[in-house]
């Protein structure tokens, strides 16, 4: 079932869009099944869960932390995490940089931008994105690689609203790529990812420039 679900989604995806299988709360057997279907990128919400699962999967598994991350937990994932999707403060970015340096590696991150009309979502405002980039440049955070942006649309049936939110994020992303020389921490060749779209709205996200979708229930079934 899982293999068939992954194949069905893959057939819908343009070649430039990467599928992150959201495996939070799922037993390790399900991840092994997805891995056997050639799925390599897995998204987890909680640090403790990804730390527990990490040694139980093959070494070429790509771990993506997609949930809100507290600064005091960065050290636990710094040795192995592939991409942190939800950087939403300067303090968090500085902590990731510090822990990456301790582990002698550069950690890939996305900046989470607040695009939804919901109080429960985290993220930076558009202005805060530019402030953070200016700060990161002046403080020489050399052990983080800012690869792009991430956003979550409002959970609503209103597709017009969802599309508008995705398009707003796409415009911020394009603006940064066009003005990349203003922010020395960004590199045109690596600032390429726009992580948006989940099981319910990934088709709309792709239409508005997403390069990375985070899909859970459409692969593993409802929780």
Backbone as a chain_set.jsonl record, in Angstrom:
{"seq": "XXXXXXXXXXXXXXXXXXXXXXXXXXXXXXXXXXXXXXXXXXXXXXXXXXXXXXXXXXXXXXXXXXXXXXXXXXXXXXXXXXXXXXXXXXXXXXXXXXXXXXXXXXXXXXXXXXXXXXXXXXXXXXXXXXXXXXXXXXXXXXXXXXXXXXXXXXXXXXXXXXXXXXXXXXXXXXXXXXXXXXXXXXXXXXXXXXXXXXXXXXXXXXXXXXXXXXXXXXXXXXX", "coords": {"N": [[0.818, -1.214, 0.0], [1.85, 1.309, 0.911], [4.028, 1.6, -0.843], [2.659, 1.731, -3.29], [1.21, 4.086, -2.92], [3.279, 5.973, -2.766], [4.355, 5.745, -5.323], [2.194, 6.601, -6.871], [2.002, 9.315, -6.136], [4.52, 10.212, -6.948], [4.299, 9.991, -9.714], [2.77, 12.166, -10.307], [4.389, 14.306, -9.89], [6.415, 17.012, -11.023], [9.769, 16.869, -12.37], [11.507, 18.469, -10.879], [10.539, 18.625, -8.338], [10.695, 17.619, -5.005], [9.854, 14.854, -2.961], [8.97, 14.719, 0.365], [8.53, 12.361, 2.746], [6.309, 12.429, 5.256], [6.797, 11.2, 8.266], [6.144, 11.321, 10.897], [5.047, 10.132, 14.041], [4.705, 7.605, 12.994], [5.268, 4.044, 12.94], [8.494, 2.394, 12.834], [8.55, 0.284, 11.028], [6.876, 1.06, 8.958], [8.372, 3.104, 7.823], [10.515, 1.65, 6.862], [9.229, 0.239, 4.894], [8.545, 2.294, 3.119], [11.105, 3.125, 2.465], [12.006, 0.873, 1.105], [10.582, 1.252, -1.167], [12.083, 3.021, -2.541], [12.03, 5.544, -1.364], [13.709, 8.173, 0.149], [13.851, 10.538, 1.636], [12.716, 11.707, 4.684], [10.345, 13.25, 6.823], [10.206, 14.61, 10.021], [8.524, 15.74, 12.987], [9.21, 16.049, 15.66], [12.053, 16.356, 17.741], [12.953, 14.307, 19.521], [11.757, 12.049, 18.43], [12.903, 11.807, 15.871], [15.553, 11.43, 16.589], [15.37, 8.956, 17.842], [14.577, 7.323, 15.713], [16.578, 7.561, 13.821], [18.977, 5.808, 14.153], [17.839, 3.423, 13.36], [17.399, 3.266, 10.705], [18.644, 2.938, 7.272], [21.907, 4.281, 6.386], [21.854, 6.122, 4.311], [19.517, 7.499, 4.492], [17.653, 10.476, 4.39], [17.144, 12.929, 6.702], [14.643, 15.157, 7.591], [13.836, 17.898, 9.524], [10.779, 19.069, 10.217], [9.093, 20.311, 11.939], [8.355, 22.782, 14.548], [11.247, 24.045, 16.087], [13.045, 23.991, 19.067], [15.615, 25.938, 20.572], [17.226, 24.673, 22.511], [17.253, 22.056, 21.762], [18.608, 21.627, 19.453], [21.202, 20.582, 19.46], [20.955, 17.809, 19.601], [20.231, 16.869, 17.087], [22.049, 17.934, 15.381], [24.382, 16.425, 14.524], [23.54, 14.843, 12.351], [21.306, 15.725, 10.848], [19.627, 16.43, 7.77], [18.189, 18.56, 6.619], [16.797, 21.449, 8.052], [13.652, 22.626, 8.287], [12.242, 24.712, 9.485], [13.234, 27.351, 10.419], [12.78, 30.042, 12.412], [13.687, 32.257, 13.737], [16.318, 34.593, 14.59], [17.876, 33.84, 16.75], [17.562, 31.029, 16.794], [18.767, 30.363, 14.346], [21.408, 31.154, 14.872], [22.033, 29.365, 16.919], [21.891, 26.901, 15.576], [24.011, 27.274, 13.804], [26.17, 27.366, 15.626], [26.079, 24.763, 16.747], [26.472, 23.261, 14.458], [29.074, 23.971, 13.81], [30.444, 22.829, 15.983], [30.14, 20.19, 15.285], [31.581, 20.056, 13.048], [30.44, 20.578, 10.51], [28.31, 21.821, 7.84], [25.077, 22.941, 8.152], [22.063, 22.528, 6.436], [19.384, 24.771, 5.994], [15.988, 26.042, 5.995], [14.161, 29.083, 5.848], [11.367, 29.746, 7.755], [8.418, 31.17, 6.729], [5.716, 33.156, 7.712], [2.675, 32.674, 6.436], [0.033, 32.069, 6.686], [-3.443, 32.551, 7.684], [-3.724, 32.072, 10.433], [-3.472, 31.77, 13.924], [-2.01, 29.781, 15.117], [0.205, 29.007, 13.705], [3.765, 29.084, 13.169], [6.497, 31.328, 12.281], [8.382, 33.71, 10.253], [7.737, 37.164, 9.579], [7.524, 38.904, 6.4], [9.195, 41.162, 6.571], [10.817, 40.437, 8.714], [12.247, 38.335, 7.628], [14.058, 39.626, 5.902], [15.446, 41.167, 7.772], [16.626, 39.127, 9.321], [18.357, 37.992, 7.423], [20.119, 40.097, 6.939], [21.278, 40.295, 9.472], [22.443, 37.742, 9.721], [24.371, 37.899, 7.766], [26.103, 39.951, 8.694], [27.016, 38.785, 11.014], [28.471, 36.634, 10.231], [27.661, 33.783, 9.847], [28.817, 31.004, 9.145], [28.405, 28.286, 9.141], [25.905, 27.522, 8.482], [23.72, 26.804, 5.818], [21.62, 28.568, 4.001], [19.015, 27.435, 2.292], [16.603, 28.125, 1.169], [13.077, 28.857, 1.382], [10.294, 28.16, 3.587], [6.822, 27.451, 3.969], [3.506, 27.31, 5.429], [0.262, 26.964, 4.372], [-2.99, 28.358, 5.185], [-5.266, 26.202, 6.871], [-7.838, 25.375, 5.165], [-10.89, 25.223, 3.196], [-10.946, 26.976, 1.184], [-9.674, 27.393, -1.755], [-8.724, 29.498, -3.253], [-7.725, 31.305, -1.4], [-5.628, 29.737, -0.324], [-4.009, 29.467, -2.599], [-3.29, 32.135, -2.985], [-1.764, 32.622, -0.708], [0.389, 30.837, -1.088], [1.404, 31.942, -3.439], [2.212, 34.454, -2.548], [4.395, 33.745, -0.946], [6.027, 32.621, -2.867], [6.639, 34.894, -4.344], [8.192, 36.353, -2.516], [10.367, 34.63, -2.335], [11.301, 34.725, -5.019], [12.0, 37.431, -5.147], [14.131, 37.527, -3.334], [15.968, 35.9, -4.68], [16.417, 37.456, -6.922], [17.576, 39.683, -5.771], [19.878, 38.806, -4.624], [22.525, 39.504, -4.262], [22.541, 41.423, -2.309], [22.605, 40.108, 0.032], [25.053, 38.573, 1.362], [25.198, 36.095, 2.687], [23.593, 34.399, 1.293], [23.601, 32.154, -1.483], [23.325, 31.977, -4.926], [23.35, 29.537, -6.283], [22.677, 27.705, -4.332], [20.448, 28.646, -2.998], [17.658, 27.585, -3.54], [15.347, 26.236, -2.854], [11.87, 25.832, -2.237], [9.803, 25.086, 0.098], [6.741, 23.986, 0.288], [3.363, 22.943, 0.635], [1.281, 20.243, 1.406], [-0.32, 17.059, 2.14], [-2.998, 17.791, 1.573], [-2.861, 20.02, -0.106], [-0.775, 20.03, -1.955], [-0.742, 20.02, -4.761], [-1.635, 22.54, -5.516], [0.425, 24.013, -4.393], [2.643, 23.255, -5.934], [1.936, 24.346, -8.362], [2.423, 26.971, -7.778], [5.159, 27.218, -7.568], [6.483, 25.493, -5.741], [9.202, 23.447, -4.633], [9.485, 21.325, -3.06], [7.595, 19.011, -1.385], [5.622, 18.114, 1.466], [4.46, 15.253, 2.529], [2.228, 13.241, 4.281], [-0.237, 11.745, 5.286], [-1.265, 10.899, 2.793], [0.561, 9.034, 2.031], [1.138, 7.268, 4.206], [-1.351, 6.825, 5.282], [-4.221, 7.878, 7.254], [-3.736, 9.317, 10.526]], "CA": [[0.0, 0.0, 0.0], [2.72, 2.478, 1.004], [4.778, 1.688, -2.111], [1.716, 2.172, -4.328], [0.914, 5.494, -2.649], [4.459, 6.769, -3.142], [4.446, 5.726, -6.786], [1.095, 7.431, -7.387], [2.387, 10.724, -5.938], [5.694, 10.498, -7.802], [3.867, 10.145, -11.115], [2.17, 13.495, -10.457], [5.351, 15.37, -9.584], [7.438, 17.426, -11.996], [11.083, 16.32, -11.992], [12.239, 19.351, -9.954], [9.873, 18.645, -7.026], [11.132, 16.522, -4.141], [8.844, 14.35, -2.032], [9.363, 14.401, 1.738], [7.514, 11.505, 3.37], [6.151, 12.858, 6.657], [6.697, 9.921, 8.976], [5.925, 11.573, 12.336], [4.149, 9.204, 14.767], [4.585, 6.309, 12.302], [6.243, 3.045, 13.398], [9.673, 2.255, 11.98], [8.251, -0.677, 9.954], [6.308, 1.823, 7.833], [9.475, 3.828, 7.174], [11.263, 0.644, 6.102], [8.42, -0.062, 3.699], [8.718, 3.431, 2.21], [12.504, 3.073, 2.013], [12.061, -0.2, 0.102], [9.974, 1.815, -2.389], [13.045, 4.035, -3.007], [11.876, 6.839, -0.694], [14.89, 8.418, 0.992], [13.693, 11.735, 2.467], [11.651, 11.563, 5.674], [10.129, 14.437, 7.631], [9.749, 14.385, 11.393], [8.134, 16.966, 13.698], [9.774, 16.145, 17.009], [13.468, 16.004, 17.84], [13.118, 13.007, 20.184], [11.342, 10.979, 17.52], [13.888, 11.63, 14.796], [16.748, 10.868, 17.234], [15.095, 7.528, 18.07], [14.46, 6.582, 14.449], [17.811, 7.704, 13.034], [19.838, 4.61, 14.089], [17.087, 2.253, 12.904], [17.236, 3.354, 9.248], [19.926, 2.919, 6.555], [22.695, 5.507, 6.532], [21.586, 7.121, 3.253], [18.229, 8.154, 4.747], [17.739, 11.933, 4.582], [16.211, 13.341, 7.747], [14.193, 16.551, 7.524], [13.042, 18.322, 10.682], [9.778, 19.97, 9.62], [8.309, 20.947, 12.997], [8.951, 23.882, 15.305], [12.462, 23.574, 16.755], [13.521, 24.795, 20.193], [17.08, 26.082, 20.514], [17.92, 23.729, 23.406], [17.221, 20.689, 21.216], [19.372, 21.582, 18.197], [22.416, 19.755, 19.618], [20.662, 16.38, 19.435], [20.096, 16.508, 15.66], [23.128, 18.572, 14.602], [25.346, 15.537, 13.868], [23.075, 14.056, 11.195], [20.109, 16.227, 10.147], [19.899, 16.844, 6.389], [17.609, 19.889, 6.379], [15.86, 21.971, 9.05], [12.704, 23.407, 7.476], [11.437, 25.714, 10.186], [13.998, 28.365, 11.144], [11.854, 31.162, 12.532], [14.259, 33.346, 14.545], [17.766, 34.776, 14.512], [18.462, 33.044, 17.841], [17.608, 29.631, 16.361], [19.78, 30.261, 13.29], [22.72, 31.244, 15.536], [22.244, 28.109, 17.654], [22.187, 25.865, 14.57], [25.366, 27.562, 13.329], [27.095, 26.989, 16.709], [26.108, 23.301, 16.869], [27.07, 22.751, 13.212], [30.519, 24.195, 13.959], [30.923, 21.792, 16.919], [30.114, 18.904, 14.572], [32.419, 20.221, 11.856], [29.643, 20.449, 9.288], [27.414, 22.921, 7.479], [23.705, 22.424, 8.193], [21.12, 23.161, 5.517], [18.16, 25.253, 6.642], [15.026, 26.893, 5.299], [13.53, 30.073, 6.718], [9.913, 29.586, 7.746], [7.714, 32.446, 6.588], [4.325, 33.072, 8.177], [1.797, 33.083, 5.319], [-1.35, 31.638, 6.94], [-4.323, 33.4, 8.499], [-3.981, 31.267, 11.624], [-2.606, 32.141, 15.044], [-1.233, 28.641, 15.624], [1.387, 28.749, 12.879], [4.996, 29.831, 13.453], [7.143, 31.839, 11.08], [8.849, 35.087, 10.164], [7.045, 38.047, 8.636], [8.41, 39.235, 5.278], [10.206, 42.108, 7.055], [11.754, 39.705, 9.583], [13.134, 37.546, 6.75], [15.14, 40.508, 5.443], [16.233, 41.496, 8.984], [17.427, 37.951, 9.668], [19.421, 37.823, 6.425], [21.111, 41.144, 7.204], [21.954, 39.905, 10.714], [23.268, 36.553, 9.44], [25.504, 38.347, 6.951], [27.058, 40.709, 9.513], [27.558, 37.928, 12.079], [29.253, 35.566, 9.597], [27.212, 32.439, 10.234], [29.38, 30.228, 8.024], [28.1, 26.859, 9.238], [24.543, 27.26, 8.013], [23.482, 27.065, 4.397], [20.202, 28.894, 3.83], [18.696, 26.851, 0.978], [15.337, 28.598, 0.624], [12.002, 29.248, 2.288], [9.218, 27.193, 3.851], [5.597, 28.058, 4.486], [2.306, 26.481, 5.532], [-0.952, 27.73, 4.078], [-4.113, 28.195, 6.108], [-6.04, 24.962, 6.704], [-9.157, 25.867, 4.756], [-11.417, 24.704, 1.921], [-10.881, 28.086, 0.234], [-8.456, 27.196, -2.568], [-8.243, 30.808, -3.707], [-6.895, 31.822, -0.3], [-4.411, 28.921, -0.277], [-3.165, 29.839, -3.746], [-2.773, 33.484, -2.733], [-0.707, 32.502, 0.301], [1.541, 30.217, -1.746], [1.953, 32.893, -4.41], [2.922, 35.483, -1.778], [5.697, 33.194, -0.56], [6.788, 32.473, -4.117], [7.132, 36.224, -4.707], [9.303, 36.676, -1.599], [11.473, 33.769, -2.788], [11.832, 35.288, -6.272], [12.634, 38.716, -4.824], [15.438, 37.234, -2.728], [16.882, 35.403, -5.718], [16.773, 38.593, -7.795], [18.389, 40.657, -5.018], [20.725, 37.939, -3.801], [23.809, 40.169, -3.983], [22.396, 42.247, -1.101], [22.708, 39.233, 1.21], [26.189, 37.684, 1.087], [25.043, 34.737, 3.223], [22.863, 33.59, 0.312], [24.305, 31.812, -2.732], [22.313, 31.717, -5.958], [23.333, 28.112, -6.662], [22.103, 26.857, -3.271], [19.156, 29.187, -2.535], [16.833, 27.051, -4.638], [14.228, 25.417, -2.379], [10.638, 26.436, -1.73], [9.108, 23.953, 0.709], [5.339, 24.286, 0.606], [2.439, 21.932, 0.131], [1.147, 19.005, 2.177], [-1.243, 16.109, 1.495], [-4.254, 18.401, 1.125], [-2.74, 21.178, -1.007], [0.514, 20.063, -2.657], [-0.899, 20.32, -6.19], [-1.681, 24.008, -5.603], [1.765, 24.507, -4.055], [3.516, 23.036, -7.101], [1.501, 25.35, -9.345], [2.988, 28.268, -7.383], [6.613, 27.221, -7.464], [7.089, 24.624, -4.726], [10.211, 22.475, -5.09], [9.572, 20.312, -2.017], [6.285, 18.847, -0.733], [5.698, 17.326, 2.698], [3.23, 14.45, 2.442], [2.147, 12.184, 5.285], [-1.409, 10.856, 5.246], [-1.43, 10.313, 1.448], [1.511, 7.924, 1.918], [1.049, 6.312, 5.317], [-2.721, 6.716, 5.77], [-4.579, 8.825, 8.319], [-3.248, 8.969, 11.869]], "C": [[0.856, 1.272, 0.0], [3.49, 2.679, -0.303], [3.886, 2.213, -3.232], [1.383, 3.659, -4.156], [2.059, 6.409, -3.074], [4.562, 6.865, -4.66], [3.391, 6.636, -7.415], [1.44, 8.924, -7.279], [3.533, 11.086, -6.871], [5.288, 10.743, -9.255], [3.256, 11.522, -11.378], [3.197, 14.623, -10.375], [6.232, 15.718, -10.77], [8.817, 16.989, -11.476], [11.819, 17.176, -10.966], [11.636, 19.363, -8.548], [10.237, 17.392, -6.235], [10.025, 16.151, -3.158], [9.485, 14.048, -0.678], [8.229, 13.583, 2.353], [7.433, 11.861, 4.855], [5.803, 11.64, 7.51], [6.481, 10.103, 10.474], [4.826, 10.654, 12.869], [4.041, 7.816, 14.115], [5.643, 5.325, 12.815], [7.342, 2.823, 12.364], [9.424, 1.279, 10.822], [7.686, 0.035, 8.724], [7.394, 2.597, 7.082], [10.316, 2.868, 6.338], [10.541, 0.295, 4.808], [8.58, 1.047, 2.653], [10.133, 3.444, 1.63], [12.661, 2.023, 0.914], [11.456, 0.24, -1.231], [10.794, 2.993, -2.914], [12.836, 5.426, -2.417], [13.046, 7.041, 0.263], [14.715, 9.589, 1.956], [12.482, 11.586, 3.384], [11.576, 12.808, 6.548], [9.56, 14.093, 8.989], [9.495, 15.734, 12.071], [8.895, 17.178, 14.994], [11.214, 15.617, 17.042], [13.644, 14.6, 18.429], [12.783, 11.854, 19.241], [12.37, 10.741, 16.415], [15.191, 11.046, 15.361], [16.568, 9.362, 17.466], [15.106, 6.724, 16.778], [15.773, 6.541, 13.657], [18.673, 6.432, 12.996], [19.151, 3.371, 13.535], [16.873, 2.231, 11.386], [18.603, 3.328, 8.563], [20.6, 4.293, 6.552], [22.425, 6.544, 5.441], [20.189, 7.744, 3.374], [18.479, 9.637, 5.004], [16.704, 12.344, 5.612], [15.922, 14.842, 7.653], [13.415, 16.87, 8.792], [12.074, 19.396, 10.191], [8.949, 20.701, 10.67], [9.037, 22.105, 13.646], [10.112, 23.347, 16.13], [12.865, 24.538, 17.87], [15.048, 24.801, 20.197], [17.796, 25.033, 21.369], [17.93, 22.3, 22.884], [18.049, 20.531, 19.936], [20.539, 20.605, 18.299], [22.178, 18.265, 19.356], [20.591, 15.941, 17.967], [21.242, 17.041, 14.796], [24.091, 17.596, 13.924], [24.855, 14.919, 12.555], [21.954, 14.684, 10.374], [20.479, 16.712, 8.739], [19.397, 18.265, 6.135], [16.641, 20.237, 7.503], [14.946, 22.951, 8.329], [12.184, 24.663, 8.159], [12.259, 26.683, 11.031], [13.168, 29.645, 11.189], [12.364, 32.275, 13.455], [15.768, 33.411, 14.339], [18.458, 33.9, 15.557], [18.597, 31.572, 17.433], [18.686, 29.436, 15.295], [21.183, 30.289, 13.895], [23.044, 29.952, 16.283], [22.591, 26.971, 16.691], [23.618, 26.036, 14.056], [26.411, 27.079, 14.348], [27.224, 25.464, 16.811], [26.707, 22.643, 15.616], [28.591, 22.849, 13.286], [31.126, 23.134, 14.881], [31.03, 20.441, 16.232], [30.889, 18.943, 13.257], [31.64, 19.989, 10.562], [28.856, 21.731, 9.034], [26.005, 22.337, 7.429], [22.812, 23.234, 7.272], [19.851, 23.562, 6.256], [17.269, 25.978, 5.644], [14.487, 27.895, 6.313], [12.018, 29.911, 6.616], [9.244, 30.956, 7.743], [6.244, 32.234, 6.942], [3.413, 33.58, 7.065], [0.325, 32.812, 5.596], [-2.131, 32.686, 7.729], [-4.719, 32.631, 9.762], [-2.981, 31.631, 12.715], [-1.648, 31.016, 15.433], [0.05, 28.388, 14.843], [2.574, 29.628, 13.322], [5.503, 30.454, 12.159], [7.516, 33.298, 11.179], [7.913, 35.893, 9.273], [8.023, 38.347, 7.499], [9.541, 40.15, 5.738], [11.27, 41.389, 7.89], [12.705, 38.824, 8.776], [14.334, 38.399, 6.34], [16.042, 40.923, 6.607], [17.169, 40.348, 9.342], [18.601, 37.789, 8.695], [20.516, 38.869, 6.612], [21.949, 40.781, 8.433], [22.926, 38.744, 10.451], [24.515, 36.935, 8.657], [26.55, 39.041, 7.819], [27.703, 39.849, 10.603], [28.294, 36.692, 11.55], [28.895, 34.169, 10.104], [27.588, 31.468, 9.109], [29.027, 28.751, 8.049], [26.633, 26.539, 9.02], [24.468, 27.609, 6.53], [21.985, 27.308, 4.228], [19.802, 28.532, 2.4], [17.407, 27.387, 0.367], [14.356, 28.932, 1.728], [11.007, 28.112, 2.467], [8.002, 27.941, 4.354], [4.463, 27.053, 4.525], [1.084, 27.359, 5.312], [-2.004, 27.473, 5.157], [-4.829, 26.878, 5.814], [-7.49, 25.358, 6.434], [-9.586, 25.198, 3.454], [-11.276, 25.75, 0.81], [-9.586, 28.025, -0.583], [-7.872, 28.517, -3.057], [-7.318, 31.425, -2.654], [-5.567, 31.073, -0.216], [-3.456, 29.321, -1.396], [-2.529, 31.206, -3.543], [-1.607, 33.435, -1.743], [0.558, 31.877, -0.291], [2.215, 31.205, -2.704], [2.719, 34.006, -3.703], [4.322, 35.004, -1.384], [6.604, 33.042, -1.774], [7.394, 33.815, -4.531], [8.293, 36.662, -3.81], [10.558, 35.907, -2.023], [12.128, 34.344, -4.048], [12.555, 36.607, -6.034], [14.028, 38.488, -4.251], [16.441, 36.727, -3.763], [17.341, 36.549, -6.637], [17.724, 39.571, -7.102], [19.45, 39.953, -4.17], [22.05, 38.59, -3.417], [23.752, 41.054, -2.747], [22.682, 41.431, 0.166], [23.824, 38.216, 0.987], [26.061, 36.275, 1.668], [24.327, 33.82, 2.231], [23.72, 33.352, -0.925], [23.254, 31.384, -3.753], [22.204, 30.226, -6.282], [22.723, 27.225, -5.585], [20.78, 27.39, -2.714], [18.1, 28.837, -3.591], [15.542, 26.382, -4.181], [13.061, 26.251, -1.844], [9.776, 25.281, -1.232], [7.699, 24.384, 1.097], [4.443, 23.258, -0.067], [2.483, 20.667, 0.957], [0.093, 18.126, 1.49], [-2.455, 16.807, 0.865], [-4.09, 19.471, 0.048], [-1.475, 21.184, -1.874], [0.391, 20.373, -4.142], [-0.95, 21.835, -6.423], [-0.294, 24.598, -5.341], [2.714, 24.386, -5.247], [3.212, 24.06, -8.19], [2.14, 26.718, -9.061], [4.462, 28.171, -6.98], [7.26, 26.335, -6.428], [8.103, 23.665, -5.349], [10.276, 21.275, -4.145], [8.208, 20.201, -1.351], [6.415, 17.872, 0.429], [4.393, 16.547, 2.836], [3.248, 13.31, 3.448], [0.986, 11.237, 5.068], [-1.626, 10.222, 3.882], [-0.461, 9.165, 1.177], [1.216, 6.844, 2.958], [-0.382, 6.084, 5.817], [-2.965, 7.713, 6.909], [-4.034, 8.341, 9.662], [-4.336, 8.318, 12.69]], "O": [[0.631, 2.187, -0.792], [3.589, 3.798, -0.805], [4.314, 3.047, -4.03], [1.286, 4.397, -5.137], [1.845, 7.47, -3.66], [4.823, 7.935, -5.209], [3.671, 7.352, -8.377], [1.201, 9.695, -8.208], [3.518, 12.14, -7.508], [5.861, 11.594, -9.936], [3.225, 11.99, -12.516], [2.909, 15.76, -10.748], [6.742, 14.828, -11.45], [8.993, 16.771, -10.277], [12.677, 16.661, -10.248], [12.159, 20.035, -7.659], [10.107, 16.268, -6.719], [9.351, 17.017, -2.601], [10.408, 13.24, -0.575], [7.101, 14.062, 2.465], [8.373, 11.621, 5.613], [4.684, 11.127, 7.48], [6.617, 9.149, 11.24], [3.807, 10.436, 12.212], [3.349, 6.945, 14.642], [6.777, 5.717, 13.092], [7.139, 3.039, 11.169], [10.019, 1.426, 9.754], [7.981, -0.341, 7.59], [7.34, 2.728, 5.86], [10.775, 3.215, 5.25], [11.163, 0.085, 3.767], [8.73, 0.776, 1.462], [10.328, 3.739, 0.451], [13.355, 2.246, -0.078], [11.769, -0.317, -2.283], [10.281, 3.85, -3.634], [13.407, 6.395, -2.918], [13.335, 6.177, 1.09], [15.372, 9.626, 2.997], [11.363, 11.368, 2.92], [12.598, 13.354, 6.964], [8.564, 13.379, 9.1], [10.155, 16.73, 11.776], [9.191, 18.306, 15.386], [11.535, 14.583, 16.456], [14.403, 13.794, 17.891], [13.444, 10.815, 19.254], [12.665, 9.596, 16.071], [15.858, 10.258, 14.69], [17.512, 8.59, 17.302], [15.582, 5.589, 16.745], [16.031, 5.593, 12.916], [19.069, 6.008, 11.91], [19.813, 2.369, 13.265], [16.256, 1.313, 10.846], [19.613, 3.655, 9.187], [19.943, 5.324, 6.695], [22.733, 7.722, 5.623], [19.735, 8.434, 2.463], [19.396, 10.006, 5.737], [15.509, 12.128, 5.411], [16.831, 15.671, 7.638], [12.438, 16.19, 9.107], [12.486, 20.488, 9.801], [8.186, 21.608, 10.337], [10.196, 22.377, 13.334], [9.985, 22.32, 16.797], [13.006, 25.74, 17.647], [15.687, 23.802, 19.868], [18.865, 24.555, 20.987], [18.545, 21.423, 23.491], [18.171, 19.428, 19.403], [20.836, 19.884, 17.346], [23.088, 17.549, 18.941], [20.858, 14.783, 17.646], [21.391, 16.656, 13.637], [24.584, 17.902, 12.838], [25.671, 14.512, 11.728], [21.678, 14.202, 9.276], [21.525, 17.333, 8.548], [20.088, 19.074, 5.516], [15.778, 19.438, 7.866], [15.399, 23.978, 7.822], [11.729, 25.587, 7.485], [12.011, 26.823, 12.229], [12.887, 30.256, 10.158], [11.594, 33.125, 13.902], [16.407, 32.427, 13.966], [19.494, 33.294, 15.284], [19.622, 30.944, 17.697], [19.431, 28.458, 15.335], [22.053, 29.526, 13.472], [24.188, 29.497, 16.282], [23.486, 26.173, 16.967], [24.346, 25.056, 13.894], [27.409, 26.461, 13.977], [28.328, 24.935, 16.942], [27.364, 21.605, 15.702], [29.305, 21.932, 12.88], [32.198, 22.601, 14.594], [31.907, 19.64, 16.557], [30.858, 18.0, 12.466], [32.104, 19.307, 9.648], [28.753, 22.602, 9.898], [25.768, 21.346, 6.738], [22.801, 24.464, 7.317], [19.311, 22.789, 7.046], [17.721, 26.456, 4.604], [14.372, 27.585, 7.498], [11.456, 29.935, 5.52], [9.47, 31.782, 8.627], [5.62, 31.26, 6.522], [3.38, 34.778, 6.784], [-0.541, 33.261, 4.846], [-1.557, 33.579, 8.353], [-5.896, 32.552, 10.112], [-1.788, 31.78, 12.451], [-0.593, 31.271, 16.015], [0.9, 27.62, 15.293], [2.396, 30.755, 13.784], [5.004, 30.149, 11.075], [7.045, 34.028, 12.051], [7.355, 35.358, 8.315], [9.217, 38.075, 7.621], [10.696, 39.959, 5.358], [12.461, 41.685, 7.79], [13.84, 38.592, 9.191], [15.479, 37.955, 6.42], [17.259, 41.021, 6.448], [18.347, 40.558, 9.629], [19.717, 37.482, 9.116], [21.7, 38.567, 6.463], [23.17, 40.94, 8.434], [24.073, 38.764, 10.897], [25.586, 36.362, 8.86], [27.743, 38.761, 7.701], [28.805, 40.149, 11.061], [28.689, 35.817, 12.32], [29.715, 33.475, 10.704], [26.774, 31.159, 8.239], [29.311, 28.031, 7.092], [26.168, 25.441, 9.327], [25.071, 28.575, 6.063], [21.182, 26.377, 4.301], [20.179, 29.201, 1.437], [17.132, 27.147, -0.808], [14.74, 29.247, 2.854], [10.89, 27.224, 1.622], [8.12, 28.934, 5.072], [4.445, 26.08, 3.772], [0.902, 28.372, 5.987], [-1.921, 26.515, 5.925], [-4.98, 26.487, 4.657], [-8.259, 25.636, 7.355], [-8.758, 24.677, 2.707], [-11.466, 25.44, -0.366], [-8.546, 28.534, -0.164], [-6.662, 28.634, -3.25], [-6.273, 31.989, -2.977], [-4.51, 31.685, -0.058], [-2.257, 29.492, -1.177], [-1.366, 31.413, -3.888], [-0.597, 34.116, -1.919], [1.667, 32.339, -0.022], [3.442, 31.287, -2.767], [3.755, 34.456, -4.193], [5.298, 35.749, -1.475], [7.804, 33.306, -1.704], [8.526, 33.868, -5.011], [9.257, 37.266, -4.281], [11.658, 36.458, -2.064], [13.353, 34.438, -4.134], [13.592, 36.874, -6.641], [14.985, 39.164, -4.629], [17.618, 37.084, -3.725], [18.494, 36.597, -7.067], [18.562, 40.203, -7.745], [19.861, 40.459, -3.126], [22.628, 38.272, -2.378], [24.792, 41.402, -2.189], [22.962, 41.988, 1.227], [23.575, 37.122, 0.48], [26.734, 35.355, 1.204], [24.443, 32.598, 2.322], [24.467, 34.23, -1.359], [22.406, 30.537, -3.473], [21.111, 29.713, -6.524], [22.294, 26.109, -5.879], [20.066, 26.66, -2.027], [17.71, 29.668, -4.41], [14.722, 25.996, -5.014], [13.241, 27.224, -1.112], [9.115, 24.593, -2.009], [7.497, 25.06, 2.106], [4.717, 22.775, -1.166], [3.544, 20.087, 1.188], [-0.332, 18.428, 0.375], [-2.882, 16.457, -0.235], [-5.054, 19.805, -0.641], [-1.131, 22.21, -2.461], [1.317, 20.931, -4.731], [-0.388, 22.346, -7.392], [0.109, 25.564, -5.989], [3.489, 25.299, -5.532], [4.116, 24.573, -8.85], [2.367, 27.512, -9.973], [4.944, 28.948, -6.154], [8.475, 26.405, -6.24], [7.892, 23.142, -6.444], [11.021, 20.326, -4.387], [7.708, 21.185, -0.806], [7.209, 16.933, 0.387], [3.359, 17.101, 3.208], [4.179, 12.504, 3.464], [1.178, 10.074, 4.713], [-2.129, 9.101, 3.811], [-0.632, 8.414, 0.216], [1.066, 5.667, 2.63], [-0.602, 5.238, 6.684], [-2.031, 8.308, 7.446], [-3.891, 7.143, 9.906], [-4.106, 7.959, 13.845]]}, "num_chains": 1, "name": "protein.A"}
